[in-house]
Amino acid sequence: MGAIRRYGQACPLATAMDVLGERWTVLILRELLLGPKRFTEILGRMPSIGTNRLADRLRTLHTTGVVSKAEPTSEYTLTEFGEGLRTPIIGLGLWGLGLMNDGVDPSTARPDMVALCMTAATDPGRLAGLTLECDVDAGERFSVTVSDGVLQVRSGPSPASSPSTIACDVGTFIALSLGSETPSAAVSSGRLAIGGDIEAVGRLFETFADAARRHTAVSAASRV
């Protein structure tokens, strides 16, 4: 295990960066914000990290109590302490959205990550009772649910027995989330299929689009 490089400053931010400042660490946590993952699942999402570096980063996060490892499944999950990073990491994602002057590129974008970032900018009260399973590009599945006033995005199929469903491609999901496309237009063109509560799906994307427009407007104004 590589030694943790420390800033050597008695400062809460410097202490946090002792753990989080190494390359790839925050992106590993990004994956775990979507739910427990095995080593191979994390590696599959960012193969450029390499197995040795991923193992080193996970050991550091485990040692510092940010993640736990379940046996015999070898699944990594955020601890209660690690969950404290949810708000700041998603906030960084929203901040990064304001830097994407050319928009979100569908060829490399992750729809589950777009949805995850939106959880920090969206009022769950507008989506009470939502249970949605998303199938993007025929295989990329994740769920969006609102329970007890919390909007959550999780990898994999919805745990609900009969969720509403959508099926579309990445470009359509991003366009719907950013408000450059409406669900009715996407359905009419055959690029979006909705099963279950159509009205709830419309509310979700309307809420996402409102949040995206509001956030990008604030980012643009503050950078002038």
CORPEKA-V313250 format. One record per residue. RES is the residue in one small letter. PSI is psi in whole degrees, 0 to 359 (* if undefined). Layout:
BEGIN
res=RES psi=PSI
res=RES psi=PSI
END
This chain:
BEGIN
res=m psi=131
res=g psi=148
res=a psi=143
res=i psi=126
res=r psi=124
res=r psi=149
res=y psi=338
res=g psi=31
res=q psi=137
res=a psi=67
res=c psi=133
res=p psi=320
res=l psi=317
res=a psi=322
res=t psi=320
res=a psi=319
res=m psi=340
res=d psi=324
res=v psi=320
res=l psi=350
res=g psi=345
res=e psi=146
res=r psi=138
res=w psi=340
res=t psi=312
res=v psi=326
res=l psi=329
res=i psi=314
res=l psi=324
res=r psi=316
res=e psi=322
res=l psi=343
res=l psi=339
res=l psi=3
res=g psi=171
res=p psi=145
res=k psi=144
res=r psi=163
res=f psi=312
res=t psi=329
res=e psi=319
res=i psi=315
res=l psi=322
res=g psi=333
res=r psi=337
res=m psi=72
res=p psi=337
res=s psi=344
res=i psi=327
res=g psi=150
res=t psi=320
res=n psi=317
res=r psi=321
res=l psi=316
res=a psi=319
res=d psi=315
res=r psi=319
res=l psi=322
res=r psi=317
res=t psi=315
res=l psi=325
res=h psi=316
res=t psi=324
res=t psi=3
res=g psi=15
res=v psi=324
res=v psi=157
res=s psi=159
res=k psi=120
res=a psi=136
res=e psi=148
res=p psi=5
res=t psi=342
res=s psi=36
res=e psi=137
res=y psi=139
res=t psi=154
res=l psi=136
res=t psi=176
res=e psi=321
res=f psi=316
res=g psi=327
res=e psi=339
res=g psi=347
res=l psi=353
res=r psi=307
res=t psi=311
res=p psi=324
res=i psi=316
res=i psi=325
res=g psi=322
res=l psi=321
res=g psi=317
res=l psi=320
res=w psi=319
res=g psi=328
res=l psi=324
res=g psi=345
res=l psi=349
res=m psi=77
res=n psi=331
res=d psi=11
res=g psi=183
res=v psi=121
res=d psi=115
res=p psi=338
res=s psi=338
res=t psi=356
res=a psi=155
res=r psi=112
res=p psi=327
res=d psi=327
res=m psi=324
res=v psi=313
res=a psi=319
res=l psi=315
res=c psi=326
res=m psi=339
res=t psi=335
res=a psi=345
res=a psi=2
res=t psi=140
res=d psi=111
res=p psi=337
res=g psi=336
res=r psi=350
res=l psi=26
res=a psi=131
res=g psi=3
res=l psi=133
res=t psi=107
res=l psi=134
res=e psi=128
res=c psi=129
res=d psi=105
res=v psi=129
res=d psi=39
res=a psi=61
res=g psi=333
res=e psi=97
res=r psi=138
res=f psi=164
res=s psi=151
res=v psi=119
res=t psi=154
res=v psi=120
res=s psi=132
res=d psi=37
res=g psi=13
res=v psi=127
res=l psi=125
res=q psi=141
res=v psi=129
res=r psi=146
res=s psi=150
res=g psi=180
res=p psi=158
res=s psi=140
res=p psi=348
res=a psi=151
res=s psi=329
res=s psi=71
res=p psi=162
res=s psi=157
res=t psi=152
res=i psi=151
res=a psi=128
res=c psi=181
res=d psi=172
res=v psi=314
res=g psi=320
res=t psi=317
res=f psi=317
res=i psi=317
res=a psi=319
res=l psi=318
res=s psi=328
res=l psi=357
res=g psi=9
res=s psi=0
res=e psi=148
res=t psi=150
res=p psi=320
res=s psi=319
res=a psi=320
res=a psi=323
res=v psi=317
res=s psi=325
res=s psi=354
res=g psi=9
res=r psi=354
res=l psi=130
res=a psi=131
res=i psi=133
res=g psi=138
res=g psi=227
res=d psi=93
res=i psi=321
res=e psi=321
res=a psi=321
res=v psi=318
res=g psi=319
res=r psi=321
res=l psi=308
res=f psi=329
res=e psi=319
res=t psi=316
res=f psi=313
res=a psi=318
res=d psi=316
res=a psi=318
res=a psi=316
res=r psi=318
res=r psi=316
res=h psi=315
res=t psi=327
res=a psi=316
res=v psi=317
res=s psi=316
res=a psi=317
res=a psi=322
res=s psi=344
res=r psi=358
res=v psi=*
END
